[in-house]
Amino acid sequence: MKTRCLALMATLAGLTVAQPAMAQRQACGDRGQIIERLSVKYGETRQSMGLNHNNGMVEVFASADTGTWTILITMPTGMSCLMAAGENWEGQPEEATRSGSNT
């Protein structure tokens, strides 16, 4: 898994641009270019998305064929950064259960 993350970061290195804080620690760049590389190189498509507390769009990309996955965050400024990546993706949603429920 570490190799996969390093390989993806190296792939995205050409997209990295100088930005404060978060961008200096992670691979960041143009969202469209990153998504294209995730699709072409790893066969990943968006599986889910949501907004974080800073109004950043958090997206999970994954491929059932390659088993790879990537978490990408795009800030309101338009900057997209790789947050995590790995292998052995299993896209099986679980139903929430409530504590004390009889079901």
C-alpha positions in Angstrom: 0.0 0.0 0.0 2.8 2.4 0.8 4.2 1.8 -2.7 0.9 2.6 -4.3 0.6 5.9 -2.4 4.2 6.8 -3.3 3.6 5.9 -6.9 0.5 8.0 -7.1 2.2 11.0 -5.4 5.0 10.7 -7.9 2.5 10.6 -10.8 0.8 13.7 -9.4 4.1 15.4 -8.7 4.0 17.2 -12.1 0.7 18.8 -11.0 2.1 20.1 -7.7 2.0 23.8 -7.3 3.3 26.1 -4.5 0.6 26.7 -2.0 0.7 27.3 1.8 0.4 24.6 4.5 -1.6 21.6 3.1 -0.1 21.8 -0.4 3.5 21.7 0.9 2.9 18.3 2.5 0.8 16.7 -0.1 0.5 16.3 -3.9 -1.8 19.0 -5.0 -2.9 20.4 -8.4 -5.7 20.9 -10.9 -8.7 18.7 -10.0 -9.4 17.9 -13.7 -5.9 16.7 -14.4 -5.8 14.7 -11.2 -9.1 13.0 -11.9 -7.9 12.2 -15.5 -4.8 10.6 -14.2 -6.7 8.5 -11.6 -9.0 7.3 -14.4 -6.3 6.6 -17.0 -3.6 5.1 -14.8 -5.7 3.3 -12.2 -9.2 3.1 -13.7 -10.7 4.9 -10.7 -14.0 6.7 -10.8 -15.8 8.7 -8.0 -17.6 6.4 -5.6 -18.7 9.0 -3.1 -18.4 12.7 -2.0 -19.3 15.1 0.7 -18.4 18.5 2.2 -16.0 18.9 5.2 -16.3 21.6 7.8 -14.2 24.0 5.7 -16.5 23.5 2.7 -13.9 21.4 1.0 -15.3 18.7 -1.3 -14.0 15.3 -0.2 -14.2 12.6 -2.9 -13.4 8.9 -2.8 -12.3 7.5 -6.1 -11.9 3.7 -6.5 -11.7 0.9 -9.1 -13.2 -2.5 -8.6 -10.9 -3.8 -11.4 -7.6 -2.6 -10.0 -8.6 -2.5 -6.3 -7.0 0.9 -5.9 -8.6 3.9 -4.1 -7.9 7.6 -3.6 -9.3 10.3 -1.3 -9.1 13.7 -2.8 -10.1 17.0 -1.3 -10.8 20.2 -3.3 -10.9 23.4 -1.4 -13.2 26.4 -2.3 -10.1 28.0 -3.8 -10.1 25.2 -6.4 -6.9 23.6 -5.1 -7.2 19.8 -5.0 -4.9 17.6 -2.8 -4.4 13.9 -2.4 -5.2 13.0 1.1 -4.8 9.2 1.0 -4.5 6.3 -1.4 -4.4 2.6 -1.1 -5.2 -0.9 -2.5 -7.8 -3.7 -1.9 -10.9 -1.5 -2.3 -14.2 -3.1 -1.4 -17.1 -0.9 -2.2 -19.7 -2.6 0.0 -22.0 -0.2 1.8 -23.0 -1.3 5.3 -26.3 -0.4 6.9 -26.1 1.6 10.0 -27.2 -0.1 13.2 -28.4 1.6 16.3 -27.3 0.6 19.7 -30.1 -1.2 21.6 -32.0 -1.8 18.4 -34.0 -5.1 18.1 -33.2 -5.4 14.4 
